[in-house]
Structure formats: C-alpha cells, structure tokens
C-alpha cells in the first residue's frame, strides 16, 4: 500500500474516533460542503515589527526614554 494512502487512512481513522460523539450543526455542515472558510474575522491583522515601532517612536518623540 502507498505510504500516502496509509497516512491518509490513519488520519481519517483518528478523526473519526475523535469526532464520533460530536454533533454538527447545519451551518457547520454547509460550510464544509461548500468549501467555505470556518473562520470569521471582522478585522485584518498585520505584523508589527517591534524594532521599527521603537525607531519610529524615538524619531517622533526624541526625548522619550523607554525602559523596556
């Protein structure tokens, strides 16, 4: 048996064991069937690089002395 098929069968077996007692709602099932994302975000997040933020603060407020 192909190693990928064996791994897939193992993962499916684990998922079936874990979810056999869980009930799914109609919206959860529709989301899965339609292939929609199951995460709803009201905001977009961006990475903030701390060093760049500190440099910008020091430029804007030269008298600042952060105690980090």
C-alpha positions, 0 to 999 in steps of 0.5 A: 500500500502507498505510504500516502494512502496509509497516512491518509487512512490513519488520519481519517481513522483518528478523526473519526474516533475523535469526532464520533460523539460530536454533533454538527450543526447545519451551518457547520455542515454547509460550510464544509460542503461548500468549501467555505472558510470556518473562520470569521474575522471582522478585522485584518491583522498585520505584523508589527515589527517591534524594532521599527515601532521603537525607531519610529517612536524615538524619531517622533518623540526624541526625548522619550526614554523607554525602559523596556 
